[in-house]
């Protein structure tokens, strides 16, 4: 499967405090999520989101709802990560 066919889920927040609270909550439950900038295709919100891989999303979203931490929902987008983004030579 190529990267163009893979989708990721971005959990969106009103502010970075909520994002960090949820990140800590998920880590305590050993659920995988990474902090990343919000893709402009998803929102022009606070600038921080949590990216979750498709196979992990159901458990992460259930924990998100259970946590009671405020969020703006999520966006499902095709993976768009440039593997050459930090190469200069």
N, C-alpha and C positions, 0 to 999 in steps of 0.2 A: 504494500500500500504506500503510495507516495504521500509526502507531507501535505500536498494540496487536497487530499481526500480526508485527512485527519481533522477533526474538530476539537476545539478546546472550549471550556466554559469559563467565563469571567464573572466573578461575583463583584458587584459594584456597590460603592458606598458613598454616603453624603460627605464623609470626612475621613481622614486617615486614622483617627482614633478608633472608630468603629471597625475599620479594616484590621488594625493591629489586635484589637480585642478578639475578633473572630479568628485571626491567624493563631493566636495563643490558645484559644479554645479548641481549635482543630488539632493542634500539635499535642495538647494534653490527651486527646483521644486517639492519637497516633494515626490521624487522617492526613493525607497528602494534599498540600496546596502550596503554591509559591506566590510570593509578593511580586507584582509586576505593574508597569504603567498601564493605564486604561487605554485600550486601542480606541482611536478616534471614531472608528466604525461603531463602537458600542455606546459611547457617551462622552460628553465633555464635562463630566463631574470632577470630583476632587483630584483626580490624577492617579489614584492608587486603586488597584484591584487585586483579587486573588485569582490566579489561574489554576484550573483544575482539569486534569485529563478526563476524557469521556468515561472511562471505566470506573473512575473514582467518584464521579459526580453524584450518583444517587445517594451514597453514604454521606458525602460532604454536605449535600443540600439538606438531607434529613437532620444532620447535626446543626446546620445553620438555623433551620426553623426551630429546633429544640432550644437553641441557645438564647433566643429572644433578643439577640443583638440586631439593631436596626441596620437595614441594607436597602439598596435600590433594586434588588432583584439580580438577575443574571442575563448574560448574553452568550449565545452559542455562535462561535465564529470559526471559519476555516483557519487552520494553523498557518501562520504567515511569519515564520522565523527564518531569517537569513543566516545560513551557517557561515557566511563569509563576513559577517558584520564587524568583527574585530580584527580582521586581517588587513595588514597594510603593505604587505610585500607579495 
